[in-house]
Amino acid sequence: MSSFDLTQYKVVAAQDIEAAAKSGAKEILLQAGAILTPSARDAVAEHNLTIRNSGGSSAGSNEWERLFNSPEAEAVKAEIVAVGKKLWQRQYVDGNGGNISHRLTADAVICTPTLCSKADMRTEDLCLVDLTGKQLAGGRPRTSEILMHLEIYKSVPEAKGIVHCHPAHATAYAITGRVPPTCIIPEFEVFVGKVAVSPYETPGTQKFAETVIPFAKNHNTILLSNHGIVCWADTVTHAEWFVEVVDTYCWTLMLANQLGSPITHIKDDKAADLLAIKQKLGLPDARLDPSIKECQLCDIPEKPFTISLDPPSYSGGTRATAAAPDDIEGIVQAVTDAVLAKLKGKLGE
Ligand SMILES: [Zn+2]
């Protein structure tokens, strides 16, 4: 096998790997303890090169350790810890809930550990896994929900950071299977827009992980039925922004619905302006995908929650202008029945 000698370098960059690939080499020779930058690792994977240490042994687990402890990885770990604190402060994660990950190279992802409150998490608690979920480095066991993150990374090359959490207002939509309507608030339109709802599966399983695959490409936010939400972006910081935008939007819709007046929506031509801004920012939206024809620009805003009550029947023939004391019990019963019927309908029982 033709090998390319890079043993003179302590740190190997992408351009060194590109030079090796250009020479036609299939193997790269590194000095013991050499560090590959994340982009160099990507180039190794892209050109399908084998790494060999000058001592003769092929690259092993300590190479993952070196990647995990590289300055680039340390910066990512600090960002993940900061995002975890924001999620906890905004009450988007309870107990040890929620998980965060960042794709460091084509074949390695840094993620949060299992059973760890995002308020207390430190950089040394984080883990490194490959794209099958196998742990490569890190002292604590990785989150079981990394499998879902990995399916998103495999489906969407642009996804670099992922946040999964359980914010109350967006999760309220996820447990009712209701998709928040679009064309109401510009911030939500531009950064998130049409969200998807994935079907329920037991968290932590491969089956659960695969529920997001059909939606990940066209939606940076997916409501996970009876569970929570997941957002992807180019960084974990931006994925956390999307969580904030979605949850505040769902909260605002709930408050507006309580006012009892219809929600007004942004007109189609103005909504098109927002979609154009979104396209410029390179953010995904199902409405920008020409292969999806049924997508309308605007969803009709949902109606406020109303109870319709059948008028009470009167046996005496003349309709009273006010309820007689005898009728009050009947009216209370009718209201109770109507509310229960409406609630049953909402709960799908
Ligand atoms: Zn969860």
Boltz pocket constraint, residues with backbone or C-beta under 6 A from the ligand:
constraints:
  - pocket:
      binder: B
      contacts: [[A, 97], [A, 98], [A, 145], [A, 164], [A, 165], [A, 166], [A, 203], [A, 227], [A, 228]]
      max_distance: 6.0
